[in-house]
Amino acid sequence: MPLPSLSTPSTALPFALLTLFLALYLHRRSRRRFLPPGPNPLPLIGNLRLPDDRLGAFKEWAVKYGEVMTIRIWGMDLIVLNSQRAALEVLEKRAGATSGRPRTVMAHELVGFADVPSQTNDPVLHKRYRRLYASAISTRGAQRYWGIQERELRKATLDILAVSGSPSPALKRAVAAISFLVAYGYDIENDDDELIVRVNEILRIFEKVLEPGAFLVDIIPLLKHLPTWFPGAGFKRLALRWKKRIQETREAPFERVKRDMATGKARSSFCSTLLEQHMLDPQASDYDEEIIKATAASIYSAGSDTSVAAIQTFLAAMVLFPAVQDKAQTELDRVIGRDRLPSIEDRDILPYCSAIVQEVLRWHPVTPLALPHVLEQDEEFRGYVLPKGATIIANVWAMTRGESIHARPEEFVPERHLTEDGTALRTPDTGRHASLTFGFGRRVCPGSVLAEATVFAAVVSTLWACTLSRPPGTEDMVIEYEMLGVHRPKDFPIDIKQRFPGAKEILHSAINE
Ligand code: HEM
């Protein structure tokens, strides 16, 4: 029987497809030879999904594969940096090539995240955002907000003492109030405040659009060309609605600051300070209203869930490690006494309480896999090639649990952040101030100073006024963590009592001063 000719139409197409597939496979395989190793059971695809216990798996794989590994999901490469050394080398020393963010069609092109400070890939715009944060909320600039942070957390402490249920609603309210007062000088009325409701809605939109694979258009980008009215193009109509909603929510509080400034009613805030500077000398400042608007909006969107999660972790640590609570309260009694409240200014004379903040960020980092970066070009690292376009993840979870760096990593031990004589915070061996949980390089969190001051204010206010413990009968209950955007403890039973008579009255009078 004669063999069918390969040039006949019926065989040419399958043959071409087979050749293409083979070429792709061989190309990928030759490229893969230089990729760091990793858990990739299926050829080409790698993995179909990540395990449910993502953090546990990432830590195990870090032990197995070493400083850098590749996890492939549906053919996409994730380069995971498992050690501090690797993260600092790749994300800080080579920041020029590793500071981009992964781009998705739905988020960046359709919903308009391309100009959001935490998502933009425009290097000029990004630099301008970063300069603005540096001028307004770096170490010196952030001090002007200490009064707001102290007051709101003292109010939250009183609220917590007044109710018997979970402290989470009072903490969320306090952190939201701090964000809006800092950003706009706007005092939120209550939990149903329209602005809070709208901003929370935007946060949920963020979570949805940034979830890998949540929208088909991110897998098949050509779909973005479908007309909006076309059947199946519901995602485009949704994107338009979300885009409008985000713009309106950014706009409303900003316009209010401008109106209040015009009538002399505006309180000093991030927006009013920058707008004043801009109005005084528009040529000297390299930012405009759009840039101030976008950076102000990120103070709540990037700083609220994260700061609340850190404070919830602090409360979990206090009930699980009562000896730490005792030690901190001994320090507070010795240094501050019971006649006045501790303030953020007291950080240097309260080293143990300061070390609690650092240990909170290490023990259960709020962002255990930081935020993804993307490689702009091929980079050679430890004999491997980290390929252009791959997503880079910093495995902060494994870094903060490395036995060689932290003895007994599962225990909450503030002493690991103190000098030997316990009188000051130790300079971390990373040589930089910000905790690893704030990320790396040009994308490192610009709100870390603000966030640490908020957590410190929460630590000293609650420990000065309250005794925290587990209600009888719940001592053996495990405190579980969940990963919903941020890593935080699920609500757990906690008893909060006034620590000494008169504490509430001192809190009251400080708030009403
Ligand atoms: C405990 C609280 C916080 C934690 C754990 C945290 C953590 C992080 C992390 C891991 C990143 C990504 C870093 C990277 O890509 O390498 C980040 C970025 C960012 N954070 Fe925070 N953050 C916190 C609070 C805040 C606050 C209070 C603000 C308010 C200004 C803020 C604003 C931002 C912004 C705007 C970015 C994007 C930076 C960029 O892409 O250039 N964060 N944060």
Residues whose N, C-alpha, C, O or C-beta is under 5 A from the ligand:
A	BS01	HEM	P117 S118 Q119 S298 I299 A302 G303 T306 S307 A310 V366 T367 A370 L371 T437 F438 G439 F440 R442 R443 V444 C445 P446 G447 L450 A451
